């Protein structure tokens, strides 16, 4: 197994994406929650894994629903009432997602808790840079990660904190400003092309750890492309 080392002499902080990076939340959390929300609100949609994979090119759950509605080219989705219904569906989806987290239906990707512990033990800061909502991050933290005894992140930037989502670099720039660090002194972990583009645009070196929905690139300017968080370790290169 290939191992990529995070060198504490070079990196002062590690910035983690959430969905697909910390856990396979898109496949195991968001997709089933979307479909259940659609069913409860009598929205005649049921996204397959393939459909959802295509929609993941768009960052933001509400934005994905809007794009799907627009793609249907049906007049019923072009009104203020339709927008309100989509917003209700998104709110309900987040509630259902949190319920799945609370029930323990989603686990961290193998190696993630140990990797975060290595980062903390090496004296590095760690942070969250995501375009998901703060409520979704907090549900994942409570239901999926906090039980491992990890200290809370030094910075958390979520979708509500920015005006432009990934691939725009705004979220990374806000995290760097909060930490008082330059991009080159951090390392980003991402699973998607949009996440990689955002990190690189903020001048943050980025390692890609591919996920269920993002196996293929392109991965321009990635420091490494790995298949599992188990392939990452903190420590000086041999």
C-alpha positions as CSV (number, residue, x, y, z in Angstrom):
1,X,0.0,0.0,0.0
2,X,1.3,3.4,-1.0
3,X,1.8,5.8,1.9
4,X,1.9,9.6,1.7
5,X,3.4,11.3,4.7
6,X,2.2,14.6,6.1
7,X,5.5,16.3,7.2
8,X,5.0,18.3,10.4
9,X,8.1,20.3,9.5
10,X,6.2,21.7,6.4
11,X,2.5,21.6,7.3
12,X,1.2,23.6,10.3
13,X,-2.4,22.6,9.7
14,X,-4.5,19.9,7.9
15,X,-7.8,21.0,6.5
16,X,-10.4,18.3,5.9
17,X,-13.3,18.3,3.5
18,X,-16.3,16.5,4.9
19,X,-18.6,14.7,2.5
20,X,-16.8,11.7,1.0
21,X,-13.5,12.6,2.8
22,X,-14.3,12.0,6.4
23,X,-17.1,9.5,5.7
24,X,-19.1,8.2,2.7
25,X,-21.9,10.6,3.6
26,X,-23.0,11.2,0.0
27,X,-23.9,7.6,-0.6
28,X,-24.9,6.5,2.9
29,X,-26.4,9.7,4.2
30,X,-27.4,12.5,1.8
31,X,-28.8,10.4,-1.1
32,X,-31.2,8.3,1.0
33,X,-32.2,11.4,3.0
34,X,-33.0,13.2,-0.2
35,X,-35.1,10.4,-1.5
36,X,-37.0,10.1,1.7
37,X,-37.7,13.8,1.8
38,X,-39.0,13.7,-1.7
39,X,-41.3,10.9,-0.8
40,X,-42.7,12.6,2.3
41,X,-43.4,15.8,0.4
42,X,-44.9,14.1,-2.6
43,X,-42.1,15.3,-4.9
44,X,-42.1,12.7,-7.8
45,X,-38.3,12.2,-7.7
46,X,-36.2,9.2,-6.7
47,X,-32.6,9.8,-7.5
48,X,-30.5,6.7,-8.4
49,X,-26.8,6.6,-7.5
50,X,-25.9,7.4,-11.1
51,X,-28.2,10.4,-11.2
52,X,-26.8,11.7,-7.9
53,X,-23.2,11.2,-9.0
54,X,-23.9,13.5,-11.9
55,X,-25.5,16.1,-9.6
56,X,-22.5,16.1,-7.4
57,X,-20.7,18.2,-10.0
58,X,-22.8,21.0,-8.4
59,X,-21.9,21.9,-4.8
60,X,-24.7,22.4,-2.4
61,X,-27.8,20.2,-1.8
62,X,-30.4,22.9,-2.6
63,X,-28.4,23.9,-5.7
64,X,-28.5,20.3,-6.9
65,X,-32.3,20.2,-6.5
66,X,-32.6,23.4,-8.4
67,X,-30.4,22.1,-11.2
68,X,-32.4,18.9,-11.4
69,X,-35.7,20.8,-11.5
70,X,-34.3,23.1,-14.2
71,X,-33.2,20.1,-16.2
72,X,-36.7,18.6,-16.2
73,X,-37.8,21.7,-18.2
74,X,-41.3,21.4,-16.6
75,X,-43.2,24.6,-15.9
76,X,-44.4,23.5,-12.5
77,X,-40.8,24.0,-11.2
78,X,-40.5,27.5,-12.4
79,X,-42.5,29.3,-9.8
80,X,-42.0,30.9,-6.3
81,X,-44.1,28.1,-4.8
82,X,-41.9,25.5,-6.4
83,X,-38.8,27.2,-4.9
84,X,-40.4,27.2,-1.5
85,X,-41.2,23.5,-1.8
86,X,-37.6,22.7,-2.8
87,X,-36.4,24.7,0.2
88,X,-38.7,22.7,2.5
89,X,-37.4,19.5,1.0
90,X,-33.8,20.6,1.6
91,X,-34.6,21.4,5.3
92,X,-36.3,18.1,5.7
93,X,-33.4,16.3,4.0
94,X,-31.0,17.8,6.6
95,X,-33.2,16.6,9.5
96,X,-33.4,13.1,8.0
97,X,-29.6,13.1,7.5
98,X,-29.1,14.1,11.1
99,X,-31.4,11.3,12.2
100,X,-29.3,8.8,10.3
101,X,-26.2,10.1,11.9
102,X,-27.7,9.9,15.4
103,X,-28.7,6.3,14.8
104,X,-25.1,5.4,14.0
105,X,-25.8,4.4,10.4
106,X,-22.7,6.1,9.1
107,X,-19.1,5.5,10.2
108,X,-15.9,7.4,9.5
109,X,-13.9,6.2,6.6
110,X,-11.3,3.7,7.8
111,X,-8.2,5.5,9.1
112,X,-9.9,8.9,9.6
113,X,-10.1,9.0,13.4
114,X,-6.5,7.7,13.7
115,X,-5.3,10.2,11.1
116,X,-6.9,13.2,13.0
117,X,-5.3,11.9,16.2
118,X,-1.9,11.8,14.5
119,X,-2.4,15.4,13.3
120,X,-3.3,16.5,16.8
121,X,-0.5,14.6,18.5
122,X,2.1,16.1,16.1
123,X,1.1,19.5,17.3
124,X,-0.6,20.5,14.1
125,X,-3.9,22.4,13.9
126,X,-6.8,20.7,12.1
127,X,-9.8,22.2,10.5
128,X,-13.0,21.6,8.4
129,X,-13.5,23.3,5.1
130,X,-16.8,22.2,3.6
131,X,-19.7,23.5,1.5
132,X,-22.2,21.4,3.4
133,X,-24.3,23.1,6.1
134,X,-23.1,23.7,9.6
135,X,-26.0,21.5,10.8
136,X,-24.8,18.6,8.7
137,X,-21.2,19.0,9.9
138,X,-22.4,19.1,13.6
139,X,-24.5,16.0,13.0
140,X,-21.5,14.2,11.6
141,X,-19.3,15.4,14.4
142,X,-21.7,14.3,17.1
143,X,-22.8,11.0,15.5
144,X,-19.6,9.9,13.7
145,X,-16.4,11.4,15.2
146,X,-16.7,12.9,18.7
147,X,-17.0,9.4,20.2
148,X,-13.3,8.8,19.3
149,X,-12.2,11.3,21.9
150,X,-10.8,13.8,19.4
151,X,-10.5,17.5,20.3
152,X,-12.7,19.8,18.3
153,X,-11.4,21.4,15.1
154,X,-9.4,24.6,15.3
155,X,-11.5,26.1,12.5
156,X,-14.8,25.1,10.9
157,X,-15.9,26.8,7.6
158,X,-19.3,25.7,6.3
159,X,-21.6,26.6,3.4
160,X,-23.3,29.4,5.3
161,X,-19.9,31.1,5.9
162,X,-19.3,31.8,2.3
163,X,-21.0,33.6,-0.6
164,X,-19.4,31.3,-3.2
165,X,-19.0,27.6,-2.8
166,X,-16.3,25.2,-4.1
167,X,-14.6,25.3,-6.6
168,X,-14.3,28.9,-5.5
169,X,-11.5,29.2,-3.0
170,X,-13.4,31.5,-0.6
171,X,-13.9,28.8,2.1
172,X,-10.2,27.9,2.2
173,X,-9.2,31.6,2.3
174,X,-11.6,32.1,5.3
175,X,-10.0,29.1,7.1
176,X,-6.5,30.5,6.4
177,X,-7.5,33.9,7.7
178,X,-9.0,32.4,10.9
179,X,-5.8,30.3,11.5
180,X,-3.5,33.1,10.6
181,X,-1.6,30.9,8.2
182,X,-0.5,31.0,4.6
183,X,-1.8,28.4,2.1
184,X,1.6,26.8,1.6
185,X,1.9,26.0,5.3
186,X,-1.3,23.8,5.3
187,X,-2.4,20.7,3.6
188,X,-5.9,20.0,2.3
189,X,-7.6,16.6,2.0
190,X,-10.3,16.5,-0.6
191,X,-12.2,13.8,-2.6
192,X,-13.7,15.8,-5.5
193,X,-12.5,17.8,-8.4
194,X,-14.3,20.9,-7.2
195,X,-12.6,20.6,-3.8
196,X,-9.2,20.2,-5.3
197,X,-9.8,23.2,-7.5
198,X,-10.8,25.3,-4.5
199,X,-7.7,24.3,-2.4
200,X,-5.3,24.9,-5.3
201,X,-6.8,28.3,-6.0
202,X,-6.2,29.2,-2.4
203,X,-2.6,28.0,-2.8
204,X,-3.1,25.2,-0.3
205,X,-1.4,21.9,-1.3
206,X,-4.0,19.2,-1.7
207,X,-4.0,15.4,-1.4
208,X,-7.0,13.7,-3.0
209,X,-8.5,10.6,-1.3
210,X,-10.9,9.2,-3.8
211,X,-14.4,8.3,-2.6
212,X,-17.4,6.2,-3.8
213,X,-18.7,8.9,-6.1
214,X,-15.3,10.4,-7.1
215,X,-13.1,7.7,-8.4
216,X,-12.0,9.5,-11.6
217,X,-10.4,12.9,-11.9
218,X,-9.2,15.0,-13.4
219,X,-6.9,15.8,-10.5
220,X,-4.7,18.7,-11.7
221,X,-2.0,19.8,-9.4
222,X,-2.9,17.2,-6.6
223,X,0.1,16.4,-4.4
224,X,-1.0,12.8,-4.4
225,X,-4.1,10.7,-5.3
226,X,-4.9,8.0,-2.9
227,X,-7.7,5.5,-2.6
228,X,-8.0,5.4,1.2
229,X,-7.2,7.6,4.3
230,X,-5.2,4.6,5.5
231,X,-2.6,5.6,3.0
232,X,-1.9,8.8,4.9
233,X,0.4,9.1,7.9
234,X,1.8,12.0,9.8
235,X,5.6,12.0,10.2
236,X,8.9,13.0,8.6
237,X,9.6,11.1,5.4
238,X,12.0,8.2,5.9
